């Protein structure tokens, strides 16, 4: 069998937890298609997830690789609001935008959207995140539904789109700022030495060239 990455992605739980060793579920699905990764590296999918991948790929069912983690119940992260300092680091780390809040204000996890990926835990500087089991003894796909997976994929896709848009807008702002300085470097610099100004001009021009090359390669 030779399934496409989209078919494999559809049977992954979409937690975007990166435990498989790849940046997201889509990257793991592509790695399987390219024969760069085995089908037993997704702990959230558990044994049932391995079976689903095996059915699509024709590869034999095998135990989960313990290096990637163990199959377990579904968990949700909660924030101890008494300790939260409003740093927004957890908001930035959440791949499905399940955490809401503003800078220096208390944050809250929306339980219905949390995938239990735990990517917010290591970034919290005051250790105010708490993990709780919400599926009882059910594990893997028994603790996670297709509808939840689809919701998570949609939220992750929107999160990725929004993050890219914000980065692109910031890059444009920085480029405009650099071009403004370059248009009259003497006025925008504290230095008057022509040699120093030439060096600064060369640095700015090189940075702009790198930015344009990177943007062109992404088109």
C-alpha positions in Angstrom: 0.0 0.0 0.0 1.1 3.6 -0.6 -1.3 5.9 1.2 -0.9 9.7 0.9 0.0 11.8 3.9 -3.5 13.2 4.2 -4.9 9.7 4.7 -2.5 9.0 7.5 -3.0 12.4 9.0 -6.8 11.7 9.2 -6.2 8.8 11.6 -3.8 10.7 13.9 -5.3 12.3 17.1 -4.2 15.8 16.2 -3.0 16.6 19.7 0.1 18.3 18.1 2.1 17.2 21.1 5.4 16.6 19.2 6.0 13.4 21.2 6.4 11.6 17.9 9.6 13.6 17.3 8.1 15.8 14.6 6.8 19.4 14.9 3.2 18.4 14.3 0.9 15.6 13.3 1.1 16.5 9.6 4.9 16.3 9.6 4.8 12.8 11.2 2.3 11.6 8.6 4.5 12.8 5.8 7.5 11.1 7.5 5.6 7.8 7.6 4.7 8.1 3.9 8.4 8.9 3.1 9.4 5.8 5.1 11.4 8.0 7.4 9.4 7.2 10.5 7.7 4.0 11.8 4.1 3.9 12.7 4.5 3.4 16.5 5.6 6.9 17.6 2.2 8.4 18.6 1.4 7.9 22.3 -1.9 9.8 22.2 -3.1 7.4 19.5 -2.0 4.4 21.5 -2.3 0.8 20.3 -5.4 1.6 18.4 -3.6 4.4 16.5 -0.9 2.0 15.5 -3.5 -0.4 14.2 -5.2 2.3 12.1 -1.8 3.3 10.6 -1.0 -0.3 10.0 -4.3 -0.8 8.1 -3.5 2.1 5.8 0.2 1.4 5.2 0.1 -2.4 5.2 2.9 -2.4 7.7 2.7 -4.9 10.7 1.3 -3.7 14.0 4.0 -3.2 16.5 4.1 -2.0 20.2 4.4 1.7 20.8 8.0 2.9 21.0 8.5 3.8 24.7 11.1 6.4 23.7 8.2 8.5 22.5 6.1 8.0 25.6 3.4 5.6 26.9 -0.3 5.3 26.0 -2.3 7.0 28.7 -5.6 8.6 29.6 -6.7 12.0 28.2 -5.4 14.9 30.2 -6.3 18.6 30.4 -4.1 21.4 31.8 -5.4 23.8 34.3 -3.9 27.0 35.6 -3.6 27.8 39.2 -4.9 31.4 38.9 -3.5 32.4 42.3 0.0 31.9 40.9 -0.4 33.0 37.3 1.6 36.1 36.6 0.2 36.7 33.1 3.4 36.3 31.2 1.6 34.9 28.1 4.3 32.3 27.4 1.8 29.4 27.7 -0.6 31.2 25.3 2.2 31.3 22.7 3.1 27.7 23.3 -0.4 26.3 22.9 -0.8 24.8 19.4 -4.6 25.0 19.4 -5.1 28.4 21.1 -6.8 26.8 24.1 -5.4 29.3 26.6 -6.9 32.8 26.8 -5.6 35.8 28.7 -3.6 39.0 28.3 -0.2 40.3 29.3 0.0 40.7 33.1 -3.6 39.4 33.5 -4.7 36.0 34.6 -4.8 33.2 32.0 -7.4 30.4 31.7 -7.4 27.1 29.8 -10.5 26.3 27.8 -11.0 22.6 28.7 -13.0 21.7 25.6 -10.1 22.8 23.4 -7.1 21.5 25.3 -5.5 18.5 23.7 -3.3 17.6 26.7 -0.2 18.2 24.7 1.5 19.7 27.7 3.7 22.0 25.6 2.7 24.8 27.9 4.2 23.2 31.0 8.0 23.8 30.4 7.5 27.4 29.4 5.7 28.5 32.6 8.2 30.4 34.8 6.2 30.0 38.0 5.0 26.4 37.6 1.3 27.2 37.9 0.1 24.6 35.4 -1.6 21.5 36.7 -2.4 18.3 34.6 -5.5 16.4 35.4 -6.9 13.2 34.0 -10.4 13.7 32.4 -11.0 10.3 30.7 -10.9 8.0 33.7 -9.3 4.7 32.7 -9.9 5.2 29.0 -6.7 5.6 27.0 -5.6 6.4 23.5 -8.4 6.6 21.0 -10.8 5.3 23.6 -10.3 8.6 25.4 -10.3 10.8 22.3 -13.0 11.0 19.6 -12.7 11.7 15.9 -14.8 14.8 16.4 -12.3 16.1 19.0 -9.4 15.3 16.6 -11.1 17.2 13.8 -11.7 20.2 16.0 -8.1 20.2 17.1 -6.8 20.0 13.6 -9.0 22.9 12.5 -7.8 25.0 15.5 -4.2 24.1 14.8 -4.5 25.0 11.2 -6.0 28.4 12.2 -3.3 28.9 14.8 -0.6 28.2 12.2 -2.2 30.6 9.7 -2.5 33.3 12.4 1.1 32.8 13.5 2.4 33.0 10.0 0.3 36.1 9.2 1.6 37.9 12.4 5.2 37.0 11.5 4.8 38.2 8.0 3.3 41.5 9.2 6.1 42.0 11.7 8.7 41.2 9.0 7.1 43.9 6.7 7.2 46.4 9.6 10.9 45.7 10.2 11.7 45.9 6.5 10.0 49.3 6.2 11.9 50.5 9.3 15.2 49.3 7.8 14.4 50.9 4.4 13.6 54.2 6.2 17.0 54.2 8.0 18.7 53.3 4.8 17.1 56.2 2.9 18.9 58.7 5.2 21.4 56.8 7.3 23.2 59.9 8.5 19.9 61.3 9.9 19.0 58.0 11.6 22.4 57.3 13.1 24.4 58.8 16.0 27.6 58.2 14.0 29.0 60.6 11.5 32.1 58.7 10.5 31.7 57.7 6.8 33.5 54.5 7.4 31.1 53.5 10.2 28.1 54.6 8.2 29.2 52.5 5.2 29.6 49.4 7.5 26.1 50.0 8.9 24.7 50.5 5.4 26.3 47.2 4.3 24.8 45.4 7.4 21.3 46.7 6.7 21.5 45.9 2.9 22.7 42.4 3.7 19.8 41.9 6.2 17.3 43.1 3.6 18.7 40.9 0.9 18.5 37.8 3.3 14.9 38.7 4.1 14.0 39.0 0.4 15.7 35.7 -0.5 13.9 34.0 2.4 10.5 35.4 1.3 11.1 34.5 -2.4 12.0 30.9 -1.4 8.7 30.6 0.5 6.5 31.6 -2.4 
